[in-house]
Amino acid sequence: MKRQEKVSRERHSRVLGSLEHEIMDVLWSRGRTSGKDIFADIKGRRRIALTTVLTVLKRLVVKGLVKKVKGKSVYLYGPTYTKDD
């Protein structure tokens, strides 16, 4: 990993909100998964809408912390780095 990428990721981890951290934790534990699966995991712990989870995922993609790929019928999301990075 390039030094600039690591510094950027460290900076992002300091400015992530609680929901962003929670989504990243789900992605780190599950690996690549759908937005609906992430929503199902999180809604058991907090009252939240699917659209909110999808919006936060979109923002994490823009920040470069999550990668979005087209699956068979849904988009799948995965972390761009491990929790240990």
The 8 nearest C-alpha neighbors of each residue, nearest first, counted from 0:
[[1, 2, 4, 5, 3, 84, 80, 6],
 [0, 2, 4, 3, 5, 6, 7, 8],
 [1, 3, 5, 4, 6, 0, 7, 8],
 [2, 4, 6, 1, 5, 7, 0, 8],
 [5, 3, 7, 1, 2, 6, 8, 0],
 [6, 4, 8, 2, 7, 3, 9, 1],
 [5, 7, 9, 3, 8, 4, 10, 2],
 [6, 8, 4, 10, 5, 9, 3, 11],
 [9, 7, 11, 5, 10, 6, 12, 4],
 [10, 8, 6, 12, 11, 7, 5, 13],
 [9, 11, 7, 8, 13, 12, 6, 14],
 [12, 10, 8, 14, 13, 9, 15, 7],
 [11, 13, 9, 15, 10, 14, 8, 20],
 [12, 14, 11, 10, 15, 9, 16, 8],
 [15, 13, 11, 12, 16, 10, 9, 19],
 [16, 14, 12, 19, 13, 11, 20, 17],
 [15, 17, 19, 18, 20, 14, 21, 13],
 [16, 18, 20, 19, 21, 15, 22, 14],
 [19, 17, 21, 20, 16, 22, 55, 15],
 [20, 18, 22, 16, 21, 17, 15, 23],
 [21, 19, 23, 17, 18, 22, 24, 15],
 [20, 22, 18, 24, 19, 23, 17, 25],
 [23, 21, 25, 19, 24, 20, 18, 26],
 [22, 24, 26, 20, 25, 21, 27, 19],
 [25, 23, 21, 27, 22, 26, 20, 28],
 [26, 24, 22, 28, 23, 27, 29, 21],
 [27, 25, 23, 30, 29, 24, 28, 77],
 [26, 28, 24, 25, 30, 29, 23, 82],
 [27, 29, 25, 26, 30, 24, 23, 82],
 [30, 28, 26, 27, 25, 31, 32, 24],
 [29, 31, 26, 27, 77, 28, 32, 78],
 [30, 32, 77, 76, 75, 29, 26, 33],
 [33, 31, 75, 76, 30, 36, 77, 34],
 [34, 32, 75, 36, 35, 76, 74, 37],
 [33, 35, 37, 36, 38, 53, 32, 75],
 [36, 34, 38, 33, 37, 39, 49, 32],
 [37, 35, 39, 33, 38, 34, 40, 32],
 [36, 38, 34, 40, 35, 39, 41, 33],
 [37, 39, 35, 41, 36, 40, 49, 42],
 [40, 38, 36, 42, 37, 41, 35, 43],
 [39, 41, 37, 38, 42, 43, 36, 25],
 [40, 42, 38, 43, 44, 39, 37, 45],
 [43, 41, 45, 44, 39, 46, 40, 38],
 [42, 44, 41, 45, 40, 39, 46, 38],
 [45, 43, 42, 41, 46, 40, 47, 39],
 [46, 44, 42, 43, 47, 41, 18, 48],
 [45, 47, 42, 44, 48, 43, 41, 49],
 [46, 48, 42, 45, 49, 51, 52, 41],
 [49, 47, 51, 50, 52, 46, 38, 42],
 [48, 50, 52, 51, 38, 53, 47, 35],
 [49, 51, 53, 48, 52, 54, 47, 55],
 [50, 52, 54, 48, 49, 53, 55, 47],
 [51, 53, 55, 49, 54, 50, 56, 38],
 [54, 52, 56, 50, 51, 55, 34, 57],
 [55, 53, 57, 51, 56, 52, 50, 58],
 [54, 56, 58, 52, 57, 53, 59, 51],
 [57, 55, 53, 59, 58, 54, 52, 60],
 [58, 56, 54, 60, 55, 59, 53, 61],
 [57, 59, 61, 55, 60, 56, 62, 54],
 [58, 60, 62, 56, 64, 61, 57, 65],
 [59, 61, 65, 63, 57, 58, 62, 66],
 [62, 60, 58, 63, 59, 57, 64, 65],
 [63, 61, 59, 60, 64, 58, 65, 11],
 [64, 62, 60, 61, 65, 59, 66, 79],
 [63, 65, 59, 79, 62, 60, 78, 66],
 [66, 64, 78, 60, 79, 59, 77, 63],
 [65, 67, 77, 76, 60, 79, 78, 68],
 [68, 66, 76, 75, 74, 65, 77, 60],
 [69, 67, 75, 74, 70, 76, 66, 77],
 [68, 70, 74, 75, 73, 71, 67, 72],
 [71, 69, 73, 74, 72, 75, 68, 33],
 [72, 70, 73, 69, 74, 75, 68, 33],
 [71, 73, 70, 74, 69, 75, 33, 68],
 [74, 72, 70, 71, 69, 75, 33, 34],
 [73, 75, 69, 70, 68, 33, 67, 76],
 [74, 76, 33, 32, 68, 67, 70, 31],
 [77, 75, 67, 31, 32, 66, 33, 65],
 [76, 78, 31, 66, 65, 30, 26, 79],
 [77, 79, 65, 80, 64, 26, 66, 27],
 [78, 80, 65, 64, 66, 77, 81, 63],
 [81, 79, 78, 84, 82, 64, 65, 83],
 [82, 80, 83, 84, 27, 78, 79, 26],
 [81, 83, 84, 27, 80, 24, 23, 78],
 [82, 84, 81, 80, 27, 9, 5, 8],
 [83, 81, 82, 80, 5, 8, 9, 0]]
